[in-house]
Amino acid sequence: MRLGEKQVLTVVKVVDFGIYLGNDEERVLLPKKQVPNGIEPGDPVEVFLYKDSSDRLIATTNEPKIKMGELAVLEVVDIGRLGAFLDWGLEKDLFLPFKEQTTKVRKGDRCLVSLYIDKSKRLCATMKVYEQLRTDSPYEKDDKVMGIVYDRSDEFGVFVAVDNQFSARIPKKDVVGNIKIGDIVQARVVQVKADGKLELSIRGKIPEQMDKDAECIYQRIQQLDGELPFTDKADPELIRKEFGMSKAAFKRAVGRLLKERRIKILNDRIRIQ
């Protein structure tokens, strides 16, 4: 009997509170309210196996939102002392331990998870899904894709599961704004790497993005009474914090505004013309 999987088992005994499935050595209960009409010993029944609130193996004919070996986005329905609980379509919620969270989740959050069996032989969820993501996506350079953020790194950027299943990353230099784990992002494929993983950008191609960046900078200077207190020689982190763009993108956009004579660059600031 395989925990966390759908399987066809044989009816070995019918009782008042349900039916037992399996064989002479191993049996599992399917509760009465889920027993198909007219069932008899020897009949096959397709069920999913998990553990009930008393940690007893139990069968169900209900369809779970995730099975062993799969990935799924599930909603957090409660937070407990040792972790969170997720709605996976069954009577007993799925446990997500704190140690298996890539960020602290809250009630109402949605997160990408897979299943594993813990040391106590119980089914649990984990947000650490990197190794389970596929690298055989059908996408090519410049394709538009959508995915969920499942992890992030100060060094490497933001990790995305495209279509909830394909491995992708937005490099740190292309991370714009405050992207959080659980966010759904729309992006462009910049590169399909040799190992099949996707490199993404949420910014447009340089010519069209330059126009957007230039307008963003100009509007921000207007909000600051016509003066930005630094130039394109400023520290990259200051630029990223203020505008959510790289220093290179900032310099290109400032150059566009300068060429259009909309700004003037002084020693330590940029001023609207």
C-alpha positions as CSV (number, residue, x, y, z in Angstrom):
1,M,0.0,0.0,0.0
2,R,1.5,3.3,-1.2
3,L,1.0,6.3,1.0
4,G,0.2,9.5,-1.0
5,E,-0.8,7.7,-4.2
6,K,-3.9,6.5,-6.0
7,Q,-4.1,2.8,-6.4
8,V,-6.7,0.0,-7.0
9,L,-7.3,-2.2,-4.0
10,T,-9.5,-5.2,-3.5
11,V,-12.5,-5.3,-1.1
12,V,-11.7,-8.0,1.5
13,K,-14.4,-7.3,4.1
14,V,-17.7,-5.3,4.4
15,V,-18.5,-3.9,7.8
16,D,-21.2,-1.5,9.2
17,F,-18.8,1.5,9.2
18,G,-17.3,0.9,5.7
19,I,-15.2,-1.6,3.8
20,Y,-11.7,-3.0,4.3
21,L,-9.4,-3.0,1.3
22,G,-6.2,-4.9,0.7
23,N,-5.3,-8.5,1.5
24,D,-5.0,-10.9,4.4
25,E,-1.7,-9.3,5.6
26,E,-2.5,-5.6,5.1
27,R,-5.8,-3.8,5.2
28,V,-7.1,-0.2,5.1
29,L,-10.5,1.2,5.9
30,L,-12.6,3.1,3.4
31,P,-15.3,4.9,5.5
32,K,-18.9,4.0,4.8
33,K,-19.9,7.5,3.4
34,Q,-17.4,6.9,0.5
35,V,-18.3,3.3,-0.3
36,P,-19.7,2.9,-3.8
37,N,-23.2,1.3,-4.0
38,G,-23.5,-2.4,-4.4
39,I,-19.9,-3.1,-3.4
40,E,-19.0,-6.7,-2.5
41,P,-15.9,-8.6,-1.4
42,G,-13.5,-9.2,-4.3
43,D,-14.5,-6.0,-6.1
44,P,-11.7,-3.5,-7.1
45,V,-11.9,0.1,-5.8
46,E,-9.6,3.0,-6.8
47,V,-8.6,5.0,-3.7
48,F,-6.0,7.5,-2.4
49,L,-4.2,6.6,0.8
50,Y,-3.2,9.1,3.6
51,K,-3.4,9.2,7.4
52,D,-6.3,10.5,9.5
53,S,-6.1,12.8,12.5
54,S,-5.2,9.8,14.7
55,D,-2.3,8.9,12.3
56,R,-4.1,5.7,11.1
57,L,-3.8,4.8,7.4
58,I,-7.1,5.6,5.7
59,A,-8.5,5.3,2.2
60,T,-10.6,7.9,0.3
61,T,-12.3,8.0,-3.1
62,N,-12.1,11.8,-3.0
63,E,-9.6,13.4,-5.4
64,P,-6.7,15.2,-3.6
65,K,-5.3,18.4,-5.1
66,I,-1.8,16.9,-5.0
67,K,-0.3,13.4,-5.0
68,M,3.2,12.0,-4.3
69,G,5.6,13.1,-7.1
70,E,3.4,16.1,-8.1
71,L,3.6,19.9,-7.6
72,A,0.6,22.0,-6.7
73,V,-0.3,25.5,-5.5
74,L,-2.3,25.2,-2.3
75,E,-3.9,27.7,0.1
76,V,-2.8,28.1,3.7
77,V,-5.9,27.6,5.8
78,D,-4.4,27.7,9.3
79,I,-1.2,28.2,11.3
80,G,-0.3,25.9,14.2
81,R,2.5,25.7,16.7
82,L,4.8,23.7,14.5
83,G,3.8,24.8,11.0
84,A,1.0,25.6,8.6
85,F,-2.0,23.7,7.3
86,L,-2.9,23.6,3.6
87,D,-6.2,22.8,1.9
88,W,-5.6,19.8,-0.4
89,G,-9.2,18.7,-0.9
90,L,-9.4,16.1,1.9
91,E,-11.0,16.1,5.3
92,K,-7.7,16.4,7.2
93,D,-5.6,19.4,6.1
94,L,-2.0,18.9,4.9
95,F,0.8,19.8,7.3
96,L,3.6,22.2,6.1
97,P,6.3,22.3,8.8
98,F,8.1,25.6,9.5
99,K,11.4,23.9,8.6
100,E,10.0,23.1,5.1
101,Q,8.9,26.7,4.3
102,T,11.1,28.9,2.1
103,T,9.4,31.9,3.7
104,K,7.1,32.2,6.7
105,V,3.6,31.8,5.3
106,R,0.3,33.3,6.7
107,K,-3.3,32.3,6.5
108,G,-4.7,33.0,3.0
109,D,-1.3,32.7,1.3
110,R,-0.9,30.4,-1.7
111,C,2.3,28.4,-2.1
112,L,3.9,25.8,-4.4
113,V,4.5,22.5,-2.6
114,S,5.3,18.9,-3.1
115,L,4.6,15.9,-0.9
116,Y,7.1,13.9,1.2
117,I,6.8,11.3,4.0
118,D,8.4,12.4,7.3
119,K,10.2,10.3,9.9
120,S,6.8,9.4,11.5
121,K,5.6,8.0,8.2
122,R,3.1,10.9,7.7
123,L,2.4,12.8,4.5
124,C,3.7,16.4,4.8
125,A,4.2,19.3,2.4
126,T,7.4,21.1,1.5
127,M,8.1,24.4,-0.3
128,K,11.6,23.2,-1.1
129,V,10.7,22.1,-4.6
130,Y,13.8,23.1,-6.7
131,E,15.0,19.5,-7.3
132,Q,11.5,18.4,-8.5
133,L,11.0,21.1,-11.2
134,R,11.2,20.0,-14.8
135,T,13.7,21.2,-17.3
136,D,12.0,20.1,-20.5
137,S,9.7,23.2,-21.0
138,P,8.4,23.9,-24.5
139,Y,9.4,27.6,-24.3
140,E,12.0,29.4,-26.4
141,K,13.7,32.8,-26.2
142,D,11.4,35.8,-26.1
143,D,8.3,33.6,-25.3
144,K,6.0,35.2,-22.7
145,V,5.5,32.9,-19.6
146,M,3.7,33.0,-16.3
147,G,4.8,31.3,-13.0
148,I,4.8,31.4,-9.2
149,V,7.8,32.6,-7.1
150,Y,8.8,29.7,-4.8
151,D,12.1,31.0,-3.5
152,R,14.5,33.9,-3.6
153,S,18.2,34.6,-2.9
154,D,20.1,37.8,-2.2
155,E,22.9,36.4,-4.4
156,F,21.1,34.7,-7.3
157,G,17.8,36.4,-7.6
158,V,14.2,35.1,-7.7
159,F,13.3,31.5,-8.5
160,V,10.1,30.9,-10.5
161,A,8.2,27.7,-11.3
162,V,6.8,28.4,-14.8
163,D,3.3,26.9,-15.2
164,N,3.9,25.5,-11.7
165,Q,6.3,22.9,-13.0
166,F,9.3,24.3,-15.1
167,S,12.5,25.5,-13.5
168,A,13.3,29.2,-14.1
169,R,15.1,32.1,-12.5
170,I,15.0,35.9,-12.7
171,P,18.7,37.0,-12.1
172,K,19.3,39.5,-9.4
173,K,20.2,42.3,-11.9
174,D,16.7,41.9,-13.5
175,V,14.6,41.8,-10.3
176,V,12.4,44.8,-10.3
177,G,10.4,45.9,-7.2
178,N,9.5,43.8,-4.2
179,I,8.8,40.4,-5.6
180,K,7.7,38.0,-2.8
181,I,7.5,34.2,-2.6
182,G,4.0,33.2,-3.7
183,D,3.7,36.1,-6.2
184,I,2.5,35.3,-9.7
185,V,4.8,36.9,-12.3
186,Q,4.6,37.4,-16.0
187,A,8.0,37.3,-17.7
188,R,9.9,37.0,-20.9
189,V,12.3,34.1,-21.6
190,V,15.7,35.6,-22.0
191,Q,17.6,32.4,-22.4
192,V,17.0,28.6,-22.4
193,K,20.2,27.3,-20.7
194,A,22.0,24.1,-21.8
195,D,20.5,22.2,-18.8
196,G,16.9,23.3,-19.9
197,K,16.4,25.8,-17.1
198,L,14.9,29.1,-18.1
199,E,16.3,32.6,-17.5
200,L,13.6,35.2,-17.3
201,S,13.2,38.9,-17.2
202,I,10.1,40.9,-16.2
203,R,11.5,43.9,-18.1
204,G,10.9,44.5,-21.8
205,K,13.5,44.5,-24.5
206,I,16.0,47.4,-24.2
207,P,14.5,49.9,-26.7
208,E,10.9,49.7,-25.4
209,Q,12.0,49.3,-21.8
210,M,14.2,52.4,-22.1
211,D,11.1,54.5,-22.9
212,K,9.3,53.1,-19.9
213,D,12.3,53.7,-17.6
214,A,12.8,57.3,-18.9
215,E,9.2,58.1,-18.1
216,C,9.4,56.5,-14.7
217,I,12.5,58.6,-13.9
218,Y,11.1,61.8,-15.2
219,Q,7.8,61.4,-13.2
220,R,9.8,60.7,-10.1
221,I,11.9,63.8,-10.5
222,Q,8.7,65.8,-10.9
223,Q,7.5,64.4,-7.6
224,L,10.8,65.5,-6.0
225,D,10.1,69.2,-7.0
226,G,12.2,68.9,-10.2
227,E,15.4,67.6,-8.7
228,L,16.8,64.1,-8.2
229,P,19.6,64.2,-5.4
230,F,22.0,62.0,-7.4
231,T,23.2,61.3,-10.9
232,D,23.9,58.3,-13.1
233,K,27.2,57.9,-11.3
234,A,25.4,57.0,-8.1
235,D,25.8,53.6,-6.2
236,P,23.9,50.8,-8.0
237,E,22.0,49.9,-4.8
238,L,20.8,53.4,-4.4
239,I,19.5,53.4,-8.0
240,R,17.9,50.0,-7.5
241,K,16.2,51.0,-4.2
242,E,14.8,54.2,-5.8
243,F,13.8,52.9,-9.2
244,G,13.9,49.1,-9.1
245,M,16.3,49.1,-12.1
246,S,20.0,48.3,-12.7
247,K,22.6,51.1,-13.0
248,A,23.0,50.3,-16.7
249,A,19.2,50.6,-17.3
250,F,19.2,53.9,-15.3
251,K,22.1,55.3,-17.4
252,R,20.4,54.4,-20.7
253,A,17.1,56.1,-19.6
254,V,18.9,59.2,-18.3
255,G,20.7,59.4,-21.6
256,R,17.4,59.3,-23.4
257,L,16.0,62.1,-21.3
258,L,19.2,64.1,-21.8
259,K,19.1,63.6,-25.6
260,E,15.5,64.8,-25.6
261,R,16.6,67.9,-23.5
262,R,14.1,67.1,-20.8
263,I,16.7,67.1,-18.0
264,K,20.0,68.7,-17.1
265,I,22.8,66.8,-15.3
266,L,24.6,68.8,-12.6
267,N,27.6,67.7,-10.5
268,D,25.5,65.9,-7.8
269,R,22.0,65.9,-9.1
270,I,19.6,65.8,-12.1
271,R,17.3,68.7,-12.7
272,I,14.3,69.0,-15.0
273,Q,15.0,71.5,-17.8
